[in-house]
Amino acid sequence: MFDHIMVVHFMDGRILKGFGSVIAPGEAIMELKDLEEKIHWVELSQVKGVFYVRSFEGSRHKTRPTATAWSPSTGNRVRITFKDGEILEGQVNDPSRLASAPGFYVVPLDPASNNYRMYLNRAAVEQVHHILSQAEEKRVL
């Protein structure tokens, strides 16, 4: 049940680290066991994102992937702007479905990233652009 290492970022700036399970579409609450073995019931409407990570220490390299690190065959590239101003890029299966979901998954562009999956709360997102090529993008949210 607690088989994924997770870092939860709340919209109010708090961060909670621990272990949890995959968040299914439409779930409103997730269960997380923190580093002290305490169980938390996290309301997904309160989170900015839940980051599935390889380790709590973070990535050893600090480079950002370039456009050449991504291929259209691996997914639809998106640029996400959060309401707090943070910008994140990644891949999604179907950008047109993002507007109707309370939350959605994004996969990092960099396969060496410490994050291997990110669940984002749509309420924390200002806008999403589908990047069609280096010269063309389309706003989807």
C-alpha positions as CSV (number, residue, x, y, z in Angstrom):
1,M,0.0,0.0,0.0
2,F,2.8,2.4,0.8
3,D,5.0,1.4,-2.1
4,H,5.9,4.8,-3.6
5,I,8.3,7.4,-2.3
6,M,6.3,10.7,-2.4
7,V,6.7,14.4,-1.8
8,V,3.5,16.3,-1.4
9,H,3.5,20.1,-2.1
10,F,0.5,21.9,-0.7
11,M,-0.9,25.0,-2.2
12,D,-0.2,26.9,1.0
13,G,3.5,26.1,0.7
14,R,3.8,23.2,3.1
15,I,5.7,20.0,2.1
16,L,5.1,16.5,3.4
17,K,7.4,13.6,2.6
18,G,6.5,10.0,2.9
19,F,5.2,6.8,1.3
20,G,1.9,6.2,-0.5
21,S,0.1,4.5,-3.3
22,V,-0.8,5.5,-6.9
23,I,-3.6,8.1,-7.0
24,A,-6.5,6.9,-9.1
25,P,-8.4,9.4,-11.3
26,G,-11.2,11.0,-9.4
27,E,-9.9,10.2,-5.9
28,A,-10.5,13.0,-3.4
29,I,-8.2,11.8,-0.6
30,M,-4.9,10.0,-0.5
31,E,-3.3,8.2,2.4
32,L,0.4,8.9,3.1
33,K,2.7,7.5,5.8
34,D,5.3,10.1,6.8
35,L,8.9,9.5,7.7
36,E,7.9,9.0,11.4
37,E,5.4,6.3,10.4
38,K,2.4,8.6,11.1
39,I,-0.6,8.2,8.7
40,H,-2.0,11.4,7.0
41,W,-5.2,11.7,5.1
42,V,-4.4,14.2,2.4
43,E,-7.2,16.1,0.6
44,L,-6.0,16.3,-3.0
45,S,-8.0,19.6,-3.4
46,Q,-5.4,21.1,-1.1
47,V,-2.3,20.0,-2.9
48,K,-0.3,21.7,-5.6
49,G,1.1,18.4,-6.7
50,V,2.2,14.9,-5.5
51,F,5.7,14.0,-6.7
52,Y,6.6,10.4,-7.1
53,V,10.4,10.4,-6.5
54,R,13.3,8.0,-6.6
55,S,14.7,9.3,-3.4
56,F,14.2,12.0,-0.8
57,E,17.7,13.4,-1.4
58,G,16.7,14.7,-4.9
59,S,18.5,14.6,-8.2
60,R,22.3,14.7,-8.4
61,H,22.3,16.7,-11.6
62,K,20.8,20.1,-12.0
63,T,20.6,20.4,-15.7
64,R,17.3,20.9,-17.4
65,P,16.4,18.8,-20.5
66,T,16.5,20.5,-23.8
67,A,14.0,20.1,-26.6
68,T,16.2,17.5,-28.1
69,A,15.7,15.3,-25.0
70,W,12.1,14.9,-25.9
71,S,10.5,13.2,-28.9
72,P,6.8,13.4,-29.9
73,S,6.7,9.6,-30.0
74,T,7.1,9.5,-26.2
75,G,4.1,11.7,-25.4
76,N,2.6,15.1,-25.7
77,R,4.9,17.8,-24.4
78,V,3.2,20.4,-22.2
79,R,4.3,23.5,-20.3
80,I,2.3,24.0,-17.0
81,T,2.2,27.4,-15.3
82,F,1.0,27.2,-11.7
83,K,-1.0,30.0,-10.0
84,D,2.1,30.6,-7.8
85,G,4.2,31.3,-10.9
86,E,6.2,28.1,-11.0
87,I,6.6,26.6,-14.5
88,L,7.0,22.9,-15.1
89,E,7.4,21.0,-18.4
90,G,6.6,17.3,-19.0
91,Q,4.6,14.8,-21.0
92,V,0.9,13.9,-20.8
93,N,-1.1,11.3,-22.7
94,D,-3.9,13.5,-23.9
95,P,-3.7,17.3,-23.3
96,S,-7.3,17.9,-24.5
97,R,-8.6,16.0,-21.4
98,L,-6.8,18.2,-18.8
99,A,-9.5,20.8,-18.5
100,S,-12.1,18.2,-17.4
101,A,-10.0,16.3,-14.8
102,P,-9.7,17.4,-11.1
103,G,-6.1,16.2,-11.3
104,F,-3.8,14.8,-13.9
105,Y,-0.4,13.0,-14.3
106,V,2.7,14.4,-15.9
107,V,5.9,12.5,-16.7
108,P,9.1,14.5,-16.6
109,L,10.9,15.2,-19.9
110,D,14.2,14.1,-18.3
111,P,14.4,10.3,-17.8
112,A,17.2,10.9,-15.2
113,S,15.0,13.2,-13.1
114,N,14.4,12.4,-9.5
115,N,10.7,12.7,-10.2
116,Y,9.3,9.8,-12.3
117,R,5.7,10.9,-12.1
118,M,3.8,13.9,-10.9
119,Y,0.1,14.2,-10.0
120,L,-1.0,17.8,-10.3
121,N,-4.1,19.4,-8.9
122,R,-5.9,21.3,-11.7
123,A,-7.0,23.9,-9.2
124,A,-3.4,24.9,-8.6
125,V,-2.7,25.3,-12.3
126,E,-3.1,28.7,-14.1
127,Q,-2.6,27.4,-17.6
128,V,-1.3,24.5,-19.7
129,H,0.2,24.9,-23.2
130,H,0.6,21.9,-25.5
131,I,4.0,22.3,-27.2
132,L,3.5,21.0,-30.8
133,S,7.0,21.9,-31.9
134,Q,9.8,24.4,-31.0
135,A,7.9,27.1,-32.8
136,E,4.3,26.2,-32.2
137,E,2.2,25.7,-29.0
138,K,-1.5,25.7,-28.2
139,R,-3.1,26.6,-24.9
140,V,-5.3,23.7,-23.6
141,L,-6.1,25.0,-20.2
